[in-house]
């Protein structure tokens, strides 16, 4: 057992997979000598050399495309975006090339595209985004979003071993705030499997990433009022654990979906639709969503705090739904 | 060939090759030179046959011709070694033939048949397998194949393999960001990437001088700090020579090469395009500069073959294409049951969640 942060868990996962499989390599801006903007890749160059930890020019299309080509040739590239806001620069080559290649030709491109996302760190409009819904409507991609150090490591290792392109969403707010005691053996978290973080019978809070922690705080607060919320951490978004969601709704009859990305067209809309289609008879209240406001991510603390779902807002929404 | 006017006339004087120096193509055997002829001719004949199928409404969607520029595509692909990789685009059908894909595959692709390499999931020349044919499948978004070829070359270097990666791009495609990003990566990492920049006059309807402000794409190579050269793209052996040399440079770790081939797209962007934007006389001037006619003249003049021998090859090619088309036409359309297959390596997940609104009875 050793206590590691979410950030260290990702680094350890990278290290272990690179040691295990020499086709794994890392490519991105300032990842080698500098160790990445947040230090996720610190020390990897010393272990694996510049041949496997590649600093690139500022060219998201260029290095993502290169990863696609290398993956075609049997390599397993891990692409780091310095901030996941910049994954939008490579949107075309990810959605049109990486996502379609297996379907069109039978040969897939196993690659991981990872980087820090999310707000709460006063990063402003271009260093705070949650880009999952940009890619959620693209068959051929997988998307995962760990909330804990354990899942960060276990999902990263599974993503690297997966045979298809995986977008790995690291929440930068969690990098050094989340710690877990990790066992020394192999940790693998299967893609597509959610987890019940807290059991409860009055309503289901369906969430992922940083909002798992705020939802758990909300659930703890509500418990004092006698409201028992079940908190589901989806962990994977594409594919997502539909069975786990439906099982919980059939028990509680109430669904509150929480995510940090903005509301309209967010992935929560898909969860809500599935619940309505497949658990309609079990519902005892409106399927409800809590998400960020429909604006760009604002910079100044009072604005960003207004923008993002707070524990209080989640608590209020859950209480209202429980009493519906 | 600076293009101050919008008209792109064929060069009056063809570029002369350096007679005194030994050229890589000097070492080609007569058999190899005839093989080059055969692939170039097959490209043209196959595209003509596909045009017939298009007019018979057997082609699903558009048909794209490379009339007038078949030579550069074939010669560039032919100059590669078996282990090298090539990423052909829409006007590089000939490269697929050189790489061993039979004409039937291309015809089945154009007719959306189940027997085609993508089983009807993607169209025309959008196919390829790096493992079996060394061919990288393109997508429609121009420029993207360039960084992908960079990754191909990078992977080969990581594995210690001596292989080069070649792709083609039109004058229009070199305006994209993906082109620059990919070329710059290859330049910085000195990877053996070869890009055939086809200056063929038009990107759809837009003339080259509306596509870029430089008068030669070699200046783009200069800006990237890489080797660049402009050659006569309708001189098949000149293209062979340039690619051969670029390949050698690449394998000496001297980095990528940009080879601008001056050629001309004698047909529209696709078969429906009536080319109303082309100035009068321009196409006719390039008909006199046809790569196949020129190559025939060269083969006869240098004693590689007689006109009768070349005519016999033409007959063979025509016969082969006919039997290939018979096979392609006999291929049924794909079974709809494959629609959900191969989105992921894992078994389809979609079927169950799609069920509620897909019930047909």
Interface residues (C-beta under 8 A of the other chain):
Chain A: X25 X51 X52 X56 X57 X59 X60 X61 X62 X63 X64 X65 X66 X67 X68 X69 X70 X71 X72 X73 X74 X75 X77 X92 X93 X96 X97 X100 X101 X102 X103 X104 X105 X106 X107 X108 X139 X140 X142 X162 X163 X164 X192 X239 X242 X274 X277 X278
Chain B: X117 X118 X121 X122 X126 X127 X128 X129 X130 X131 X136 X137 X139 X140 X141 X144 X146 X147 X148 X149 X150 X151 X152 X153 X154 X155 X156 X158 X159 X165 X177 X178 X181 X182 X184 X185 X188 X342 X343 X344 X345 X346 X349 X350 X353 X356
